[in-house]
Structure formats: C-alpha cells, structure tokens
C-alpha cells in the first residue's frame, strides 16, 4: 500500500493538532477531510465567530472541513461516510461515539499527550507537571468505548526539565506527537492495514500509582500555601501560562484581591514556623511562607493589572508585608 492510497480523515481543534495535520499534508499523505469544532463566538459582545486553528490551516490547504455540533448527528455521520476513509487520526478533539470511531476499516487512532495508561483525561500535560513528573511523552492508541483506554500502538518519551512549565512541555509534545502520528500511519501502511497493538493493562505493574488528568477548572487552580514549597512550585508551573495558579491577597482589613502566579523559584530558606501565606521581602525578593520553606514569586498578576515581574510589583506596592496570601 502507498500512502496516497490510504484515505485519512483528520480530527482535531487547537494549535496542538495543527502540527500533526501539517505533517500529514506536507508529508504527502491523503487527507480527504478534516473534522473540527464549530466556530466559537469571541469578543466583548460575543458577536464575532472565530474559527478553530485546525480549520484555518485546513482551509488554507483547500481541505474539506466538517464542523458538527453533535457527533451523532445523522446528517454528519452520513456525510462522513461519503468520504470512505480507511483511517481516522484524532488529536486534541472530543469524545467520539462508536458509530464514528468504528467507521473506517482500519479504525481510528488518537495521539494522546502522555504515556498511557498514566494521565488519562483532558489535561495530561498540566497534571504531569503539577505532580512533579520528570518524564511524560506521547502515545498513539486505537479508540474504543472508554476514554483513553484503547490498545496502544506506539509511545515516545519526553523529559520534563525542572524549570519547564506547561507551555514548554506543550510545545515539545506538539512536535513529538506529529512525529509519532506519522510513524504510526507508516506502520499501518507497511502492514497493509494491520499494526501490532498492546492492551494498556499489560503496562500496569503491581504497586503502580495511577494518575488521572481530569479537566481543570478555576477552583482547581487555587494555591494551597500549607503544602511544601516544592509542591507549590510544581503546581504553579503546571498551570502556567494558562489558566494560571491563583491565590487571594488579603490586606490588613480583610479585603482580598486575586493574585495570579506564573513563575516562582524554590529556596532553601526555612520558614521557621511562620504561618503559611505570610509575605516577606528579603534582599528585594518577594517570598511567601509555605509548610516548610520560603517560595520566591517571580512573575505575578494582580486582578485588573498586567502580568509583571515581582520587582516591578514591589516598586508599586507599599506595606506588602502587612498583607498575607490565602
């Protein structure tokens, strides 16, 4: 089988997925259609529609684009059938019903931004960094009835360096994901539609602690200063630059303002029993007491203000040590 003979439908929405679609198009693979989310209203009055990144790229390459509101919509399902795809490739999309993922004769595979079976769910990159993982990666697997549980085709690891935040890992996995998608398709072509795959249960060892990656909400992003400095450091970079970890900055009268934290630095300076959330200025640095050591805040954003470095923040703030975070 030649790659021009394999009819592929690509499904994805954000910039993360564009990199894989670009690799397919520029690699000469036969992408017959693209499925993505409907355009979203944006702006103050929500009166302007913005096309997903995948749609913008697909249209620039003259590819047909489908944007169903519901994946089980009979009209959409019928339209999808007309493309007679051999394979569907999914990257950063939504859950698919069986009538869709089972349609191609060679199945549907997904590119997941984690080393499954770890970090199943909507936010694998965030949670890997939040949990202080030293390694993550990408996985291709065939879709089945449950989310992120299908048979694994390929995996490639990615090192999470200590200073990396979500953006750093996102960018690395975006390129790694495009590469593993191409390798997976090539394996399918070489096997004339067949490729070896492995049940995820075979990768789970006795005693393994399993981590999930549920969707992140505003409440998820609240900093708990009663944790260790190291845990809070990982939490902050696991939510940076978006959606951003946050805390309440409380003045002496009890009035609070939301403070987002985008970057911090671990210190070896003991808190000596100081109450968690206590603020201290030391050698011009903004330090916050945790359960064990002071944590230095480097990039922050006060509600209603622009994101700034801590030095700029302190220059415009008096009596900061009379405040506390919590």
URDA-V866277 format. One record per helix or strand. SS is the DSSP state (H for helix, E for strand). FROM is the first residue (numbers start at 0). LEN is the number of residues. If there is no record, write none. Layout:
BEGIN
ss=[SS | SS]
from=[FROM | FROM]
len=[LEN | LEN]
END
This chain:
BEGIN
ss=[H | E | H | E | E | E | H | E | H | E | H | E | E | H | E | E | H | E | H | E | H | E | H | E | E | E | E | E | E | H | H | E]
from=[2 | 6 | 14 | 29 | 39 | 47 | 52 | 64 | 73 | 86 | 97 | 107 | 119 | 123 | 134 | 151 | 165 | 197 | 199 | 211 | 217 | 221 | 228 | 244 | 255 | 277 | 284 | 292 | 307 | 309 | 319 | 323]
len=[3 | 6 | 12 | 6 | 3 | 3 | 8 | 2 | 9 | 5 | 4 | 5 | 1 | 7 | 8 | 8 | 25 | 1 | 4 | 1 | 4 | 1 | 9 | 6 | 15 | 5 | 5 | 10 | 2 | 6 | 3 | 2]
END
